[in-house]
């Protein structure tokens, strides 16, 4: 009988945390246990004679419990991490050295938040290396240059066709202004007519903070890639000296490049020209309105003081981490 009491206690504990449907099933099992226990008590000396029946009932109860709460599957082996990453706690400071020629369907991938300059860098890199423009993570079976806003995740972690990565960082305050202004353009309104925010206050409080920040993990996005060995490229420095910053990036990758093609790519992607002509990225035509001022620090005159103060309070640690001054610093 002690065995049945021992069995009944865990059933009662499970009952307290089970769903309504599971509670009904556990109550059934409890009734069965109680019925068998009563038989033992009533029959007394005949318990030995009824042993096989009791054992059968006990096994039935245990079997049903096993069906209700199956053991967890054995842990599966995780595939190896993509060579463009190292684990944050790894003693290896740098990632593996590979070139585009070493990897079948090799890709350059840009990790950047919205309006950090991703399309401009995308075009610069694709033109420099004469590679296709890629827009979706499921484009696995082709080489090219890919840009993604996704924070670090398993969908990215195990991609061995990623040959080189770059983490594009920009002052968050300029990104907010740029994103709001972009949403006001005719091309954006035509593509997404339901995304209407008449003023930057509504955009910032109702959309940016509510959806973009949690969806893309703004507080940790850049850190998640940088701590895994992905080279950081600052938008502000790229605007100031495009060639020097790209050469520094290619050297970090150990990726050979053609200097004449690089010069041609920089000339073809001069922002003032793109603002007039737009850019054809493969089958996708990027409208002129996508390319705005491209300036650094314009938030100082374009962000309302209340929003600027809120951004610096909410994201002050992030801005300081990446070397951007806040307030009167």
C-alpha positions in Angstrom: 0.0 0.0 0.0 2.9 2.4 0.6 3.8 2.1 -3.1 0.3 3.4 -4.0 0.6 6.3 -1.5 3.9 7.2 -3.0 2.4 7.1 -6.5 -0.6 9.2 -5.4 1.5 12.1 -4.1 3.3 12.9 -7.3 -0.1 12.7 -9.1 -1.4 15.3 -6.7 1.6 17.5 -7.2 1.2 17.3 -11.0 -2.6 18.1 -10.6 -1.7 21.5 -9.0 0.2 22.7 -12.1 -1.7 20.8 -14.8 -4.1 22.3 -17.4 -7.8 21.7 -17.0 -7.8 18.8 -19.5 -4.8 17.3 -17.8 -6.4 17.7 -14.4 -9.4 15.6 -15.6 -7.1 12.8 -16.8 -5.1 12.9 -13.5 -8.4 12.8 -11.5 -9.3 9.6 -13.5 -5.9 8.1 -12.6 -6.3 9.1 -9.0 -9.6 7.3 -8.9 -8.1 4.2 -10.3 -5.3 4.2 -7.7 -7.8 4.7 -4.9 -10.0 1.8 -6.2 -7.0 -0.6 -6.2 -6.0 0.6 -2.8 -9.5 -0.1 -1.4 -9.5 -3.6 -2.9 -6.3 -4.3 -1.0 -7.7 -3.0 2.3 -11.0 -4.9 1.9 -9.5 -8.2 0.9 -6.8 -8.2 3.6 -5.4 -11.7 3.7 -6.3 -12.4 0.1 -3.9 -9.7 -1.1 -1.3 -12.2 -2.1 -3.9 -14.0 -4.2 -4.8 -10.8 -6.0 -1.1 -9.8 -6.5 -1.1 -10.3 -10.3 -4.3 -8.2 -10.7 -2.8 -5.4 -8.5 0.5 -5.5 -10.5 -1.5 -5.3 -13.7 -3.4 -2.3 -12.4 -0.3 -0.6 -11.2 1.4 -1.1 -14.6 -1.7 0.3 -16.3 -1.6 3.4 -14.1 2.1 3.9 -14.6 1.6 3.4 -18.4 -1.0 6.1 -18.5 1.1 8.5 -16.5 3.9 7.8 -19.0 1.6 8.7 -21.9 0.5 11.9 -20.2 4.0 13.0 -19.2 6.5 11.3 -21.6 10.2 11.7 -20.8 12.0 14.5 -22.7 13.8 13.5 -25.8 17.6 13.1 -25.5 19.5 16.3 -26.3 20.4 16.5 -29.9 23.9 17.6 -31.0 24.0 21.3 -32.1 25.5 21.8 -35.6 28.8 23.7 -35.7 28.6 27.5 -35.6 29.2 29.5 -38.8 32.9 30.3 -39.3 32.1 34.0 -39.4 31.3 33.8 -35.7 33.0 32.8 -32.5 31.2 32.3 -29.2 31.4 35.4 -26.9 33.4 33.5 -24.3 35.8 31.9 -26.8 39.5 32.4 -26.2 39.9 32.8 -30.0 39.8 36.5 -30.6 39.3 36.4 -34.3 37.1 34.3 -36.6 38.4 31.9 -39.2 40.0 33.4 -42.3 38.2 32.5 -45.6 37.8 34.2 -48.9 34.9 34.3 -51.3 36.7 31.9 -53.6 37.0 29.3 -50.8 33.3 28.9 -50.2 30.7 27.5 -52.7 27.8 30.0 -52.9 29.8 32.2 -50.5 28.1 35.4 -49.3 28.9 38.7 -47.7 26.2 39.5 -45.1 25.5 43.0 -43.6 23.9 43.0 -40.2 22.3 46.4 -39.6 19.3 48.1 -38.1 16.8 50.0 -40.3 18.1 53.2 -41.8 21.7 52.6 -40.7 23.0 52.8 -44.3 22.4 49.2 -45.2 21.3 49.8 -48.8 24.2 52.0 -49.5 26.7 49.5 -48.1 24.9 46.7 -49.9 25.4 48.4 -53.2 29.0 49.3 -52.5 30.0 45.8 -51.7 28.0 44.1 -54.5 29.5 46.5 -57.1 33.1 46.1 -55.7 33.0 42.3 -55.8 30.7 42.0 -58.8 28.3 39.8 -56.9 24.5 39.5 -57.1 22.3 41.5 -54.7 20.5 39.1 -52.3 17.5 40.1 -50.1 16.3 37.0 -48.4 17.9 34.5 -46.0 16.5 31.6 -47.9 18.6 32.4 -51.0 21.1 29.7 -50.0 22.1 28.3 -53.3 23.7 31.4 -54.9 26.6 33.6 -54.0 26.0 37.3 -53.4 25.7 40.2 -50.9 22.9 40.0 -48.4 21.6 42.5 -45.9 19.5 41.6 -42.9 17.9 43.4 -40.0 17.5 40.2 -37.9 19.2 40.1 -34.5 21.5 37.2 -33.9 19.5 33.9 -34.0 19.8 30.3 -35.0 18.6 31.1 -38.5 21.9 33.1 -38.9 24.2 31.3 -36.4 24.6 28.1 -38.4 24.9 29.5 -42.0 28.2 28.1 -43.4 27.6 29.8 -46.7 28.3 33.1 -45.0 31.9 33.9 -45.8 32.2 37.5 -44.4 30.0 39.5 -42.1 29.9 43.2 -41.2 28.0 44.9 -38.4 26.9 48.4 -39.5 26.6 50.9 -36.6 25.0 54.4 -36.8 23.9 57.0 -34.3 20.5 55.8 -33.2 19.2 59.4 -33.1 19.9 60.0 -36.7 18.3 56.6 -37.6 15.1 57.6 -35.9 14.9 60.8 -37.9 15.8 59.1 -41.1 13.2 56.3 -40.5 10.4 58.8 -39.8 11.2 60.9 -42.9 11.4 57.8 -45.1 7.9 56.7 -43.9 6.5 60.0 -45.1 7.7 59.5 -48.7 5.3 58.8 -51.6 7.1 55.5 -52.4 6.8 54.2 -48.8 3.2 55.3 -48.5 2.4 53.6 -51.8 4.0 50.3 -50.7 2.7 50.4 -47.1 -0.3 52.7 -47.1 -1.4 51.6 -43.6 1.8 52.8 -42.0 0.8 56.4 -41.4 2.3 58.5 -38.7 1.7 62.2 -39.2 4.2 63.5 -36.7 7.5 62.2 -35.3 6.1 62.0 -31.7 3.4 59.5 -32.8 6.0 57.5 -34.9 8.4 57.4 -32.0 6.1 56.5 -29.1 3.5 54.4 -31.0 5.6 52.5 -33.5 9.4 52.8 -32.9 9.3 52.0 -29.2 6.4 49.6 -29.4 7.4 47.5 -32.3 10.8 48.1 -33.8 12.8 48.2 -30.5 11.6 44.9 -29.1 11.4 43.1 -32.5 15.0 43.9 -33.4 16.4 44.1 -29.8 17.8 47.6 -30.3 19.5 47.6 -26.9 21.7 44.6 -27.7 21.6 44.3 -31.5 25.1 45.5 -32.4 26.7 43.9 -29.3 25.3 40.5 -30.3 27.3 40.6 -33.5 30.4 42.4 -32.4 31.0 40.1 -29.4 30.9 37.2 -31.8 33.7 38.5 -33.9 31.9 40.3 -36.6 33.8 43.4 -37.8 32.1 46.7 -36.9 31.8 49.5 -39.5 30.7 52.9 -38.4 28.3 54.7 -40.8 29.8 58.1 -39.8 33.4 57.0 -40.7 32.2 55.3 -43.9 30.7 58.6 -45.0 33.8 60.6 -44.0 36.3 58.3 -45.9 34.5 55.6 -47.8 37.5 54.0 -49.4 39.7 53.9 -46.3 36.9 52.2 -44.3 36.2 49.6 -46.9 39.8 48.8 -47.4 40.1 48.4 -43.6 37.1 46.0 -43.7 38.5 43.9 -46.6 41.8 43.6 -44.7 40.0 42.5 -41.6 38.3 39.8 -43.8 41.6 38.9 -45.5 39.6 39.3 -48.7 41.5 40.2 -51.9 39.9 43.0 -53.9 40.4 45.0 -57.1 41.2 48.6 -56.3 40.0 49.9 -59.7 36.7 48.2 -59.2 36.5 49.6 -55.7 37.0 53.1 -56.9 34.4 52.6 -59.6 31.9 51.3 -57.0 32.5 54.3 -54.8 31.9 56.7 -57.6 28.8 54.9 -58.8 27.3 55.0 -55.3 28.0 58.6 -54.3 25.0 59.5 -52.2 24.2 62.8 -53.9 23.9 61.0 -57.2 21.7 58.2 -55.7 19.3 60.9 -54.4 18.8 61.9 -58.0 18.7 58.5 -59.8 17.9 55.9 -57.2 19.6 52.5 -57.6 18.9 49.3 -59.4 19.8 46.4 -57.1 19.3 43.4 -59.3 15.6 43.2 -60.0 14.7 45.7 -57.3 14.6 49.5 -58.1 15.5 51.5 -55.0 13.6 54.8 -55.3 15.4 58.2 -54.9 13.4 58.9 -51.8 15.2 56.0 -50.0 18.4 58.0 -50.1 17.9 61.0 -47.8 20.5 63.5 -46.6 23.0 60.9 -45.3 24.3 63.4 -42.8 25.6 62.7 -39.3 24.3 64.7 -36.4 21.2 66.1 -38.2 19.1 64.9 -35.3 20.3 67.9 -33.3 18.0 70.2 -35.4 15.4 67.7 -36.5 14.5 65.8 -33.3 12.1 67.6 -30.9 13.8 68.3 -27.6 11.4 66.0 -25.6 12.1 63.1 -27.9 15.8 63.7 -27.9 15.8 63.7 -24.2 13.8 60.5 -24.1 16.1 58.7 -26.6 19.1 59.6 -24.6 17.5 58.4 -21.4 16.3 55.1 -22.8 19.3 54.4 -25.0 22.1 56.3 -23.2 24.1 53.2 -22.3 23.9 52.0 -25.9 25.0 55.3 -27.4 27.9 55.6 -24.9 28.9 52.0 -25.5 29.4 52.9 -29.2 31.2 56.2 -28.6 28.4 58.6 -29.2 28.1 61.5 -26.8 24.8 62.4 -25.1 23.5 65.5 -23.5 26.2 68.0 -22.8 29.0 65.4 -23.1 
